[in-house]
């Protein structure tokens, strides 16, 4: 079977929420206009199922082009819990029942696609595509030799667009996108109705990796100046586990603000960001959600990975150059965090004002 005749397609992206959002344009390319890839000349409908992690499943359900989401905690991913192989054999059986014609395996360059390729092979999926550093032999029917990081470094969105492009799948609009349910928009309207007039700035001071967290006091300083000097309405976001951090920032801010930390699901966050004038955040998932709804971003960008800057949205990416840049570490290996700590609050405030003009 050729790729242009595949009607039931499986997209495999087993990473976190932000990675799933950044895969959105490539997934839309796979889904097409519910027809065949560019130039194939077929109009028969195509369905697309996303196989993703528990952390990515909520984002997957909001991606245009995705018809169904299967949640899978793959044992080769670092966040997975220990278990026996029976769950993985059961997943292969589940995928076999899906009668998929093709599977595209999306990975970052440091990940091997071969465990997922084996799963798809055991599921009897006849076409299997991925980037791969080594010869996959029968595990992949189509593969692109892995060029990163030795030959080039691409933005994560471009990397995945190039992968599906190798099989003839392209999309005219390469921006990120999310479907926002009407119920989420209504809930957001009630939050915004409680604010005073003025530009709405969402501040997200958390991040899953310690190496990507700008000091909380500087978020407070920026929020205070945006409130007092620029007349902005400040709304803090975060997970339920970040409520204490958010309250610490709000206390240090010393000016009126609103917190919705721990009270929004991803759809609600997307709806809030779609109505906001600006997001100020660390390099973390909400940055990509903001880009997906077209909201400008001030990104306090730790130099851990060059591939995750805001995609095709007005932004200011703030960092301080260091010799240890692109460490790809969740914890600063040098212990000094200078790539972020040497960015001062005044610089972030100026960047925010430029984007609010």
C-alpha positions, -999 to +999 in steps of 0.1 A: +000+000+000+013+035-009+011+063+016-014+083-005-039+054-002-037+051+036-071+058+051-066+049+088-035+066+101-019+064+135+002+093+148+025+083+176+037+111+199+045+099+234+059+131+249+044+159+271+017+184+263+039+210+246+055+184+223+020+172+213+009+208+205+041+214+184+033+183+164-001+198+155+009+211+120+024+178+110-007+160+122-029+184+102-008+176+072-014+139+077-051+144+081-053+167+051-087+181+042-101+146+050-088+136+016-054+125+002-021+142+004-012+169-020-012+157-056-026+123-049-059+129-066-081+110-042-110+123-022-117+093+000-119+102+037-090+096+060-092+092+098-063+100+122-058+085+157-032+099+181-013+075+204+001+096+232+011+098+268-012+106+297+004+141+298-003+146+260-038+131+258-056+163+268-037+183+242-043+156+216-081+159+220-079+196+211-057+192+180-074+199+146-073+168+125-073+143+153-104+120+153-095+098+183-069+097+211-054+065+226-036+071+259-005+049+264+022+050+291+051+036+271+078+019+292+106+035+271+096+070+281+111+084+313+079+094+330+063+059+328+056+038+358+071+003+363+049-026+351+050-059+334+050-063+296+014-075+295+002-039+292+024-034+261+012-066+245-023-055+252-017-022+235-003-040+204-035-060+204-056-028+207-038-012+178-042-043+157-080-041+162-077-005+149-068-019+114-045+010+108-030+014+073+000+035+084+018+049+114+040+079+118+063+080+148+072+114+160+103+117+183+128+143+194+163+135+180+176+120+213+148+094+213+149+061+194+117+054+174+124+016+174+104+006+205+073+023+190+081+009+156+082-026+171+048-020+187+033-009+154+050-038+136+034-062+162+001-045+156+003-054+119+005-017+106+019-021+071+034+014+067+057+028+094+076+061+091+101+078+115+134+095+118+160+069+128+197+071+137+204+034+128+191+011+101+158-001+114+156-030+089+120-043+090+108-022+119+103+008+096+091+006+060+101+043+055+127+062+074+147+094+073+183+091+086+186+111+118+206+143+109+204+160+143+223+174+160+255+167+140+243+181+106+216+206+116+192+217+144+156+224+134+127+238+154+106+209+167+077+219+145+098+220+114+114+186+123+080+169+123+067+188+092+098+175+074+091+140+085+056+138+071+067+159+041+090+130+031+059+109+025+041+136+005+020+152+033+021+190+035-001+217+049-005+253+036-008+268+071+021+258+093+010+276+124+000+258+156-037+254+163-061+242+189-099+236+190-114+255+220-147+240+232-175+265+236-179+255+273-143+264+280-148+298+263-179+305+285-160+296+317-132+320+306-156+348+300-168+346+336-132+349+348-124+379+326-157+396+335-144+400+371-114+420+359-111+458+356-106+473+322-071+471+307-049+447+288-050+412+302-016+397+309-013+360+318+018+352+340+029+316+342+059+313+366+061+276+368+079+249+347+083+212+351+122+213+349+141+234+375+166+244+349+138+263+330+125+284+360+132+321+361+134+334+397+099+339+412+108+374+425+114+386+390+080+374+378+066+394+407+086+425+397+074+423+361+038+417+371+039+447+395+052+471+369+027+459+343-001+464+367+010+498+382+027+514+353+009+499+323-026+494+337-026+457+329-048+431+346-027+403+358-039+367+358-017+339+371-018+304+359-002+271+369-009+235+379-024+225+412+011+217+423+022+253+415-004+271+436+021+278+464+046+292+439+019+314+424+008+327+458+044+335+466+047+355+434+014+373+440+024+382+476+057+396+464+040+415+436+021+436+461-006+447+436-040+434+426-041+402+406-062+371+400-050+334+402-066+305+384-037+281+392-050+246+395-085+255+384-082+253+346-080+222+324-060+226+291-091+237+272-097+264+298-061+276+296-063+278+259-095+298+261-080+322+286-049+327+265-070+333+234-086+362+252-054+375+267-032+402+253+001+387+264+017+357+281+048+360+303+062+326+310+091+303+313+098+279+284+071+255+291+039+240+276+016+271+280+040+290+256+030+266+228-006+269+238-004+306+235+013+303+201-015+279+190-042+306+198-022+335+184-013+353+217+021+371+219+046+357+243+075+369+265+094+337+268+120+335+296+140+309+277+166+288+295+193+277+270+186+240+275+173+233+241+172+256+210+143+239+193+113+250+214+110+287+209+075+302+202+064+292+167+050+317+143+036+342+169+048+376+180+073+370+208+104+381+227+127+353+237+149+363+266+180+346+278+217+353+286+243+336+265+265+311+284+292+287+273+272+257+286+241+265+265+221+236+249+228+213+278+194+195+274+193+190+312+163+193+335+186+205+363+214+230+356+246+209+354+267+240+365+244+250+393+244+287+384+214+290+361+231+321+345+213+316+312+181+327+330+193+344+362+212+371+343+180+382+326+167+411+347+131+421+354+135+454+335+144+436+303+113+414+306+091+444+313+104+463+283+098+432+261+062+430+274+056+467+267+068+463+231+044+434+225+015+452+241+018+482+218 
